[in-house]
Amino acid sequence: LKDARFQLVNFSDNELRVSLSNVSLSDEGRYVCQLYTDPPQEAYADITVLIPPGNPIIEAKDEVLSEGNETEMTCTAMSSKPAATIRWMKGDKELTGGW
């Protein structure tokens, strides 16, 4: 275990358990447990790392408008996996594409 984030939790005749701290996206992938018998045996675990989105950021082209004008607003949710689903609401009603 050359990465200090891996810690040996249990080592016995029938179990080898490790823990991984401070998990990041680069830790995603296939892990292999090898049993040194004749013939050798292997078991696999595929690990998926999820990342919650950060707080949404709203940017408005204009903060004050005159009636009848047009403006643009952008909502961004950064760095999530899977990608965040964004929807616009006005009060308790969802805005749809035909506004």
ZILIN-V855993 format. One record per residue. N is the residue number from 1. PSI is psi in whole degrees, 0 to 359 (none if undefined). OMEGA is omega as a letter, one per 40 degrees, with the letter a starting at -180 (none if undefined). Layout:
BEGIN
n:psi:omega
N:PSI:OMEGA
N:PSI:OMEGA
END
This chain:
BEGIN
n:psi:omega
1:88:a
2:347:i
3:122:a
4:345:i
5:341:i
6:131:i
7:139:i
8:119:a
9:316:a
10:136:i
11:114:i
12:183:a
13:331:a
14:8:i
15:136:i
16:114:a
17:133:i
18:157:i
19:152:i
20:123:i
21:163:i
22:53:a
23:140:i
24:172:a
25:328:a
26:346:i
27:352:i
28:143:i
29:195:a
30:131:i
31:145:a
32:132:i
33:124:a
34:134:i
35:117:a
36:82:i
37:183:i
38:103:e
39:159:i
40:150:i
41:154:a
42:150:i
43:151:a
44:149:i
45:125:i
46:121:a
47:128:i
48:131:i
49:124:i
50:146:i
51:116:i
52:148:i
53:151:i
54:175:i
55:139:i
56:149:i
57:125:i
58:129:i
59:132:i
60:134:i
61:319:i
62:140:i
63:332:i
64:132:a
65:161:i
66:145:a
67:137:i
68:346:i
69:175:a
70:148:i
71:175:a
72:137:i
73:145:i
74:133:i
75:129:a
76:132:i
77:111:a
78:148:i
79:54:i
80:155:i
81:116:e
82:168:a
83:142:a
84:151:i
85:124:a
86:137:i
87:151:a
88:138:i
89:146:i
90:108:a
91:233:i
92:14:a
93:133:i
94:135:i
95:136:i
96:176:a
97:345:a
98:31:a
99:none:none
END
